[in-house]
Amino acid sequence: EYDNDIIQKAKKRQLLGQPPGTDKVNICDEIIWETILSNIDDDIVVVSRDGTYRKNYFYLSKVS
């Protein structure tokens, strides 16, 4: 579940060009990522066939 705060963070992530996300129109990946970051305090493991996450592993593993 997400709220306006998550949407604002996702939009900021998109505008700054921060991964994940490759679409310049939709912010779906950004919303998913911000929702995960806002709802968990532990390490996470992302299992996905989505190349965006794999391609940006180093960046995403260092960002909170």
C-alpha positions in Angstrom: 0.0 0.0 0.0 1.3 3.5 -0.8 0.3 7.1 0.0 1.1 10.6 -1.3 4.4 10.6 0.5 5.5 7.5 -1.4 4.3 9.0 -4.7 6.3 12.2 -4.0 9.4 10.3 -3.2 8.9 8.1 -6.4 8.5 11.2 -8.5 11.6 12.8 -7.1 13.5 9.6 -7.8 12.3 9.7 -11.4 13.2 13.4 -11.8 16.7 12.8 -10.4 17.1 9.8 -12.7 17.8 7.5 -9.8 17.2 3.8 -10.5 15.1 1.7 -10.6 13.0 3.0 -13.4 13.5 3.4 -17.1 10.2 4.9 -18.1 10.0 8.6 -18.4 6.2 8.7 -18.2 5.3 6.1 -15.6 6.7 5.8 -12.1 5.7 2.2 -11.3 9.2 0.9 -10.5 9.9 4.0 -8.4 6.7 3.5 -6.4 7.5 -0.1 -5.8 11.0 0.7 -4.6 9.9 3.6 -2.4 7.2 1.4 -0.9 9.7 -1.3 -0.1 12.1 1.2 1.5 9.3 2.8 3.6 8.0 -0.4 5.0 11.1 -2.4 5.9 14.0 -1.9 8.3 16.0 -5.0 7.5 18.1 -6.1 4.5 16.0 -7.2 1.5 16.5 -9.6 -1.3 15.0 -8.8 -4.7 14.2 -11.8 -6.9 13.2 -10.5 -10.3 13.7 -11.1 -14.0 13.5 -7.4 -14.4 16.8 -6.2 -15.9 16.4 -2.8 -14.3 17.1 -4.1 -10.8 19.9 -6.3 -12.0 21.5 -3.6 -14.0 21.4 -1.1 -11.1 22.3 -3.6 -8.3 25.3 -1.7 -7.0 23.4 1.6 -6.7 20.3 0.0 -5.2 22.3 -2.0 -2.7 23.9 1.2 -1.3 20.8 3.5 -1.3 18.3 3.6 1.5 
